[in-house]
Amino acid sequence: MDELTPWADHWCKWCGDQLPIDRDPRRLFCDNDRACHTAYYNDLRAERLKRARAGKTCKQCGATFTRQKAHAIYCSRDCAVKAGHRAVSERRRRARADSCYIGQSV
């Protein structure tokens, strides 16, 4: 029995084509100019990024959303604008409260 025979029934992990009998037993992909290898690992990367972006909670409204960018913290432009308006009004309120004590003895 040939030592490579046990691997004769292996298939490419991406396209499913049968791998040649005389191949290196560690080889997982066929010879399509590394197209199968590249496509397989690109797909793995895309899935990992998809999982990382899913299930985030909006800081403004509390809704669960899938981020389009890694640093997104709001589910929509509306929530981002509302959060910005809220932050501005908070700063103004604090400034007014602080300015009331200027010149007054406490």
Secondary structure, 3 states (H helix, E strand, C coil): CCCCHHHCCCECCCCCCECCCCCCCCCCCCCCCCHHHHHHHHHHHHHHHHHHHCCEECCCCCCEECCCCCCCCCCCHHHHHHHHHHHHHHHHHHHHHHHCCCCCCC
